[in-house]
Amino acid sequence: MTTLTGLCTLFAVGLLIIILSYIAYRGIGSLNFRFLVDSPRPVGEGGGIGNAILGSVVLLALSSAFGLPLGISVGIYLAEVGKGRFTSAVRFIVDTLTGIPSIVTGVFVYAILVLPMRHFSAFAGGVALALIMIPIVARTTEEMLKLVPHSLREGALALGAPQWRVILGVVLPAAASGIATGAMLAIARVSGETAPLLFTANGSRFFSYYLDRPIASLTVQIYNYAISPYDEWHAQAWAATLVLMTLILGINIMVRFITRKRF
Amino acid sequence: MLSPTGNTGDAIFRGLMFLVGLFMVSVVIAMVIALASDSMMSIRQFGFGFLKSLHWNPIKGEFGALPFIYGTIVSSLIALLISVPFSLGIAVFLVEQAPHYVARPIGFLVELLAAIPSVVYGVWGIFVLAPFLRVYIEPPTATLLGWLPLFQGPITGIGLLTGGIILAIMITPIISAVVRDVLAAVPGSQREAALALGATKWEMIRVVLVNGAPGIAGAVILGLGRALGETMAVTMVIGNRPEISLSLFAPSYTIASAIANEFTEATDDLYLSALVELGLILFLVTFVVNGIARVLVWNVTRKTGGVGRAA
């Protein structure tokens, strides 16, 4: 039986290695400095993904600005403040929201932001990504706060500090590194999201940093190039995929090394 | 957990935190309201017939969701069929069999499969998996099992089977991570008792699996929820044709991929409304499926203080 279960595991790990090395093999050919800074051009003229990288950075900054404070607050509420049925309901909703398909989040943001504003916008894309981020950050924050020993809270309370100062000044800093790694994983997760951006941020073939206009993103660009009929764009899709995977794997592996000692 | 104090700062802080909790609840309520109100036109026009009609023809104004529901369910079932045995094997290997210094790095690598974005699986699916299936897997399957209606028809590499396989790869890390948590939460005394009664290692593992059965069921349902709503990778390999065909080689369409593909093309209000209704269906189904899974997994892992690893 050990052989059989070991083979299952080997197969999964082998698949990971095959996928990653194939991305590296196909992507490296079209990857150069110009590709990283140039904006897209018509087929046959080269072009790059500079605008998409900028767009992804803008979208991630926006979603982090909304999503991280809210997610961490929800985590604090779940771990430190709330109790009773309502809190259980919130915890259930947070858990269940992590499983809601991101495309549905996209449709929701389209309905509440894009339709009233009458056009796609970076802002709407940022909100969609933030909605995906909040439950993930909330869950890790809750778990990290629960790891903080009770004696720390009791000590601070015994010194006469009010509860809000105990939480914000003592408990939260004690869990800060764990919350930070959770936040980074959440950023890595949403940086790969495509579906919620299709009809919120949409896409753009130009450099743009206006929040009320459509904006490009790495993932949407990869999608558009991959389903196009042109070999040149396919090659660019692979190269852009390599860039995206480097970012995501980089964050994941870094987090792993930071947290290795504690878990 | 601390009880309220008389401090004003505490009262404000608690109030703020309560508002944040309320915000989460209101997001879900707002989702239901927004999706329902924007799909009202389609709901009024088609009623329950929307779920039963086979015809999806935006030009004629006919909208029936059955082909999408079929494609979604069948591709997810294929994914579960492939993924569940693998996930169980991985979880048993990592929790019960592999030494600690092997289990940790290997477990991390398996979890990395979940870090690969859907669109990247899609790119890999179009350019690697689909041609591979077309050349090496589907022709021999058709020769061997071609008498089954499941494996008939033209071989293109693009279709239900490819969609199901890519979904299987994507949900395996999720299911196996939750099963690992569940198995780890089964008390060690169970294993010791089984071994003390003379059970072999394999019999002991069966005891552990039976003990964790509700949690394992939860993990599988969680994987199902993920497969039902997975969008980009499936959209890129399933062929996107709103038809029901018994053959697994035939192109199909899922709810999520229909929304992804057609949302920006929806020119009239009824078309858009029908697509939003698809979104509403997907939301309600995945909410219920995930809710059930959470309850099952919680009952096993939270009781014993286990910490859920999977997102």
Contacts between the chains, C-beta under 8 A, distances in Angstrom:
chain1	res1	chain2	res2	distance
A	1	B	201	7.9
A	1	B	202	5.0
A	1	B	205	7.4
A	2	B	93	7.3
A	2	B	97	5.1
A	4	B	89	6.3
A	5	B	89	4.2
A	5	B	90	7.1
A	5	B	92	4.9
A	5	B	93	3.7
A	5	B	97	6.2
A	6	B	93	5.5
A	6	B	97	7.4
A	6	B	98	7.7
A	7	B	89	7.5
A	8	B	85	7.4
A	8	B	86	4.9
A	8	B	88	8.0
A	8	B	89	3.1
A	8	B	90	5.1
A	8	B	93	6.6
A	9	B	89	6.9
A	9	B	90	4.8
A	9	B	93	4.7
A	9	B	94	6.8
A	9	B	98	7.7
A	9	B	106	6.0
A	9	B	110	6.9
A	11	B	86	6.9
A	12	B	86	6.7
A	12	B	90	5.9
A	12	B	109	7.9
A	12	B	110	5.1
A	12	B	113	6.4
A	12	B	172	6.1
A	12	B	173	7.5
A	12	B	176	7.7
A	13	B	106	6.2
A	13	B	109	4.9
A	13	B	110	6.5
A	15	B	113	7.1
A	15	B	169	6.4
A	16	B	109	5.8
A	16	B	110	7.5
A	16	B	112	5.8
A	16	B	113	5.2
A	16	B	116	8.0
A	19	B	116	6.8
A	19	B	120	8.0
A	19	B	124	5.6
A	22	B	124	7.0
A	22	B	128	6.2
A	23	B	120	7.2
A	23	B	124	7.3
A	26	B	127	7.7
A	70	B	20	6.7
A	70	B	23	7.1
A	73	B	16	7.7
A	73	B	17	6.5
A	73	B	20	4.3
A	74	B	20	5.4
A	74	B	21	6.7
A	74	B	23	7.7
A	74	B	24	5.8
A	76	B	17	6.2
A	77	B	17	4.2
A	77	B	18	7.2
A	77	B	20	5.3
A	77	B	21	4.7
A	78	B	21	7.6
A	80	B	1	7.6
A	80	B	2	7.8
A	80	B	17	7.9
A	81	B	13	7.5
A	81	B	14	5.6
A	81	B	17	4.3
A	81	B	18	7.4
A	82	B	17	7.0
A	82	B	18	7.2
A	82	B	21	5.8
A	83	B	1	5.4
A	86	B	21	6.9
A	87	B	21	6.8
A	89	B	25	6.7
A	90	B	21	4.4
A	90	B	24	5.4
A	90	B	25	6.3
A	92	B	291	7.1
A	92	B	294	6.7
A	93	B	24	5.4
A	93	B	25	5.9
A	93	B	28	5.4
A	94	B	24	5.9
A	95	B	290	7.6
A	95	B	294	5.0
A	96	B	287	5.9
A	96	B	290	4.6
A	96	B	291	5.4
A	96	B	294	6.2
A	97	B	24	7.5
A	97	B	27	7.4
A	97	B	28	7.0
A	98	B	290	7.9
A	98	B	311	5.4
A	99	B	222	6.9
A	99	B	225	4.9
A	99	B	226	6.7
A	99	B	229	7.7
A	99	B	286	6.1
A	99	B	289	7.6
A	99	B	290	3.6
A	99	B	293	7.5
A	100	B	31	7.9
A	100	B	229	7.1
A	100	B	283	6.5
A	100	B	286	5.8
A	100	B	287	6.7
A	100	B	290	7.4
A	101	B	228	7.4
A	101	B	229	2.5
A	101	B	230	7.2
A	101	B	231	6.5
A	101	B	256	5.8
A	101	B	282	5.9
A	101	B	283	7.8
A	101	B	286	5.8
A	102	B	229	7.6
A	102	B	231	6.9
A	103	B	229	6.8
A	103	B	231	4.4
A	103	B	256	4.9
A	103	B	259	5.4
A	103	B	260	5.9
A	103	B	279	7.3
A	103	B	282	7.4
A	104	B	31	7.5
A	104	B	35	7.7
A	104	B	229	6.9
A	104	B	279	5.3
A	104	B	282	5.6
A	104	B	283	4.7
A	104	B	286	7.4
A	106	B	259	7.9
A	107	B	35	6.7
A	107	B	259	6.3
A	107	B	263	7.3
A	107	B	275	7.8
A	107	B	276	6.0
A	107	B	279	3.9
A	108	B	30	7.6
A	108	B	31	5.0
A	108	B	34	5.6
A	108	B	35	6.5
A	108	B	279	7.8
A	110	B	263	7.4
A	111	B	34	4.3
A	111	B	35	6.8
A	111	B	37	8.0
A	111	B	38	4.9
A	111	B	276	6.9
A	112	B	30	7.1
A	112	B	34	5.5
A	115	B	38	7.7
A	131	B	27	6.9
A	134	B	24	7.5
A	135	B	24	7.9
A	136	B	311	5.6
A	138	B	24	7.7
A	139	B	308	7.7
A	139	B	311	7.3
A	143	B	307	5.7
A	143	B	308	7.9
A	153	B	2	7.3
A	157	B	2	7.4
A	162	B	5	6.5
A	162	B	7	4.1
A	162	B	9	5.1
A	162	B	10	5.2
A	163	B	2	5.7
A	163	B	5	5.9
A	163	B	7	7.0
A	163	B	10	4.7
A	163	B	13	7.0
A	163	B	14	8.0
A	164	B	7	7.6
A	164	B	9	4.9
A	164	B	10	5.3
A	164	B	12	7.5
A	164	B	13	3.5
A	164	B	14	7.9
A	165	B	9	7.2
A	167	B	13	7.4
A	168	B	13	7.9
A	188	B	115	6.6
A	189	B	115	7.6
A	189	B	311	7.2
A	191	B	117	7.8
A	192	B	115	7.8
A	192	B	116	7.5
A	192	B	117	2.6
A	192	B	118	7.1
A	192	B	119	6.9
A	192	B	120	7.0
A	193	B	117	7.0
A	193	B	118	7.9
A	194	B	117	7.0
A	194	B	118	6.4
A	194	B	119	4.3
A	194	B	231	7.6
A	194	B	232	4.7
A	195	B	118	7.1
A	195	B	231	4.0
A	195	B	232	5.6
A	195	B	256	7.3
A	195	B	260	5.7
A	198	B	260	5.8
A	198	B	263	6.8
A	198	B	264	6.8
A	199	B	263	4.9
A	199	B	264	5.5
A	202	B	264	7.3
A	219	B	117	6.5
A	219	B	119	5.0
A	219	B	232	8.0
A	222	B	119	5.4
A	222	B	120	7.4
A	222	B	123	6.3
A	223	B	119	5.3
A	223	B	122	7.0
A	223	B	232	6.4
A	223	B	236	7.5
A	226	B	119	7.7
A	226	B	122	6.6
A	226	B	123	4.8
A	226	B	126	5.9
A	226	B	127	7.7
A	226	B	236	6.6
A	227	B	126	7.5
A	227	B	236	6.5
A	234	B	127	7.0
A	237	B	123	5.8
A	238	B	123	7.0
A	238	B	127	7.9
A	241	B	120	5.4
A	241	B	123	5.4
A	244	B	117	6.9
A	244	B	120	6.8
A	245	B	116	7.2
A	245	B	120	6.4
A	248	B	115	5.8
A	248	B	116	7.5
A	248	B	117	6.9
A	249	B	112	7.1
A	249	B	115	7.0
A	252	B	112	6.3
A	252	B	115	5.0
A	256	B	108	6.0
